[in-house]
């Protein structure tokens, strides 16, 4: 599930998780920026609605991307694992400039797409410069470590979150969505207690983390990105905890970032960006 290797002379595409509920009509700044990265009026965008149970999800995003200005938007209905091995679909997907994974149920994404030729192709495409965006469940699926499900509005405890393998475009983060709206800080901290190597990204609705090839996260949208970093973890009681036990975690660092702010996944440094004011 690890990211595909970037060939010499090439650059990885952007990885863009959205916290769900992105603005689609009056000011769709996140989706407009995604289309612009993919080539604007020359962009060929693939829409993968596998996570959704609603039959019109793919068609709605297809129409939306065309309205925004993409040259073409193609819906790929991978409804079964067999679909994810069809050469014709794979060849057409490989020609796209960007990929958009819709919301729904992230476990449906991992069970239908995980480990298939589509998953391998998406990692290869991203490694050669194709941009991959996901919203809500699609956002959680982008990383190697995925929050499969968990409890909202709880303090950290051992049974509050279940992790599963995701797509594997990046192995540096674990992503949660609808973050402030559903009070998911507790379950994100629990996920980090299981694996302190990771950096937690908690995305509000209508908020995106544009993860660039240089591993700099740029915040876009109307809400906040909560970054929880366990690099300096001093103690965790996770190894002693039973399912319903609260978990003690010492030494976490947390940043709350808004549009224009950045966080570097390599240096683990946050910046307020254009909002920073130099005091004299």
ABEGO torsion letter per residue (X at the ends): XBBBBBBBGBBBBBBBBBAEGBBAAABBAAAAAAAAAAGEAABBBBBBAAABABAAAAAAAAAAAAAAGBABBBBBBBABAAAAABAAAAAAAAABABBBBBBEBAAAAAAAABGBAAAAAAAAAAAAGBBBBBBEAAAAAABABBBABBBBGBBBBAAABBBBBBAGABAABBBBBGAAAAGAAAAAAAAAAABAABBBBBBBBGBBBBBBAAGBBBBBEABBBBBBBAAABABBAAAABBAABBBBBBGBBBBBBBBGBBBBAAAGBBBAEAABBBBX
